[in-house]
Amino acid sequence: MEFVQNNLMYVMLALISGGMLVWQIVNSSGANRVSPLQATLLLNRDDALVIDVREAAEWAAGHIPNSRHIALGQLEKHLGEIEKFKTRPLIISCQTGNRSSSACSKLTKHGFEKVFNLAGGVAAWREAGLPMTTK
């Protein structure tokens, strides 16, 4: 108890940071995370659609072939364009998987049934040696 009293600031910092970690786990998007290998299986077997939510400059530097580009900030504005894919598997990608998690949450709330977050994002895709394009 004396340790806690003498180090109250550090104990509070540890509790707050631990709470933030738990909050992220509990408040996750509900979307399934898929590895690049699992994503290729979804693409080949289930005709999944990849939606890249990175910014335009990131997209232009290289993206997954046949993916659609809709920046995260523009996602809700462009829901009508992808409405016809509500029952089709959607793989959401960004650079590392953080922004795509937010996009997955938005899509799930709008009734998209099969939403998958590309774990590690385009960086993991590239690291796995999978094809990229700038076209």
Wavefront OBJ file of the C-alpha trace (Angstrom):
o trace
v 0.000 0.000 0.000
v 2.884 2.329 0.782
v 4.256 1.741 -2.736
v 0.941 2.855 -4.261
v 0.862 5.998 -2.133
v 4.460 6.899 -2.977
v 4.010 6.196 -6.704
v 0.423 7.285 -7.262
v 1.177 8.991 -10.564
v 2.831 5.862 -12.010
v 0.076 3.580 -10.738
v -2.575 5.829 -12.321
v -0.645 5.909 -15.588
v -0.452 2.096 -15.616
v -4.174 1.786 -14.868
v -5.161 4.275 -17.561
v -2.954 2.698 -20.240
v -4.186 -0.779 -19.300
v -7.765 0.460 -19.463
v -7.176 1.890 -22.912
v -5.860 -1.469 -24.123
v -8.869 -3.293 -22.708
v -11.198 -0.710 -24.286
v -9.696 -1.347 -27.731
v -10.244 -5.076 -27.347
v -13.798 -4.731 -26.043
v -14.750 -1.992 -28.508
v -13.275 -3.683 -31.587
v -15.077 -3.312 -34.885
v -16.439 -6.818 -34.821
v -14.810 -7.449 -38.158
v -12.756 -10.543 -38.673
v -9.064 -10.019 -39.157
v -7.549 -11.909 -42.057
v -3.915 -12.442 -42.920
v -2.710 -11.704 -46.452
v -2.841 -15.442 -47.192
v -6.417 -15.733 -45.923
v -7.302 -12.645 -47.965
v -6.009 -14.266 -51.165
v -8.198 -17.283 -50.435
v -11.223 -15.014 -50.004
v -10.358 -13.252 -53.252
v -9.963 -16.471 -55.220
v -12.687 -18.637 -53.672
v -15.372 -16.158 -52.650
v -14.870 -13.308 -55.146
v -14.123 -10.865 -52.324
v -13.715 -7.168 -53.017
v -10.777 -5.210 -51.577
v -11.473 -1.646 -50.491
v -8.385 0.444 -49.760
v -9.118 3.293 -47.326
v -5.713 4.997 -47.489
v -5.218 8.520 -48.783
v -4.718 9.169 -52.503
v -0.922 9.556 -52.331
v -0.579 6.239 -50.491
v -2.857 4.549 -53.033
v -0.847 5.962 -55.958
v 2.391 4.596 -54.478
v 1.039 1.049 -54.777
v -2.058 -0.951 -53.942
v -3.534 -4.439 -54.145
v -4.550 -5.244 -57.738
v -8.269 -4.782 -58.520
v -8.924 -3.022 -55.220
v -11.210 0.012 -55.003
v -9.937 3.215 -53.482
v -12.227 5.038 -51.065
v -10.357 7.138 -48.488
v -11.588 6.587 -44.944
v -12.807 10.175 -44.654
v -14.933 9.704 -47.790
v -16.312 6.245 -46.976
v -19.788 7.229 -45.825
v -20.192 9.565 -48.795
v -19.438 6.673 -51.193
v -21.526 3.939 -49.556
v -23.963 4.049 -52.488
v -21.184 2.910 -54.843
v -20.587 -0.278 -52.886
v -24.147 -0.894 -51.692
v -24.535 -3.710 -54.242
v -21.735 -5.616 -52.473
v -23.514 -5.867 -49.083
v -23.561 -9.672 -49.147
v -20.180 -10.124 -50.844
v -17.025 -10.510 -48.725
v -15.227 -7.173 -48.341
v -11.559 -7.005 -47.380
v -10.710 -3.574 -46.025
v -7.104 -2.457 -46.215
v -5.017 0.515 -45.152
v -1.288 0.850 -44.532
v -1.068 -1.112 -41.268
v -4.607 -2.169 -40.331
v -5.610 0.683 -38.008
v -7.701 2.862 -40.320
v -9.244 -0.205 -41.905
v -10.529 -1.279 -38.491
v -12.484 1.958 -38.266
v -13.799 1.448 -41.813
v -14.882 -2.108 -40.941
v -16.885 -0.772 -38.029
v -18.638 1.792 -40.244
v -19.462 -0.778 -42.921
v -20.810 -3.260 -40.385
v -23.051 -0.557 -38.911
v -24.403 0.114 -42.423
v -25.430 -3.513 -42.901
v -22.492 -5.014 -44.774
v -22.506 -8.693 -43.826
v -19.019 -10.044 -44.520
v -16.410 -7.471 -43.580
v -12.773 -8.459 -43.059
v -9.886 -6.299 -41.854
v -6.578 -7.059 -43.596
v -4.277 -7.690 -40.618
v -1.116 -5.640 -40.993
v -2.600 -3.826 -43.982
v -0.849 -3.240 -47.276
v 2.494 -3.379 -45.456
v 1.833 -7.026 -44.505
v 0.572 -7.757 -48.027
v 3.777 -6.354 -49.513
v 5.929 -8.157 -46.926
v 4.254 -11.457 -47.886
v 5.509 -10.889 -51.431
v 2.030 -10.581 -52.893
v 1.432 -8.498 -56.035
v 1.074 -4.735 -55.928
v 0.218 -2.308 -58.713
v 0.251 1.427 -59.386
v -2.310 1.248 -62.217
l 1 2 3 4 5 6 7 8 9 10 11 12 13 14 15 16 17 18 19 20 21 22 23 24 25 26 27 28 29 30 31 32 33 34 35 36 37 38 39 40 41 42 43 44 45 46 47 48 49 50 51 52 53 54 55 56 57 58 59 60 61 62 63 64 65 66 67 68 69 70 71 72 73 74 75 76 77 78 79 80 81 82 83 84 85 86 87 88 89 90 91 92 93 94 95 96 97 98 99 100 101 102 103 104 105 106 107 108 109 110 111 112 113 114 115 116 117 118 119 120 121 122 123 124 125 126 127 128 129 130 131 132 133 134 135
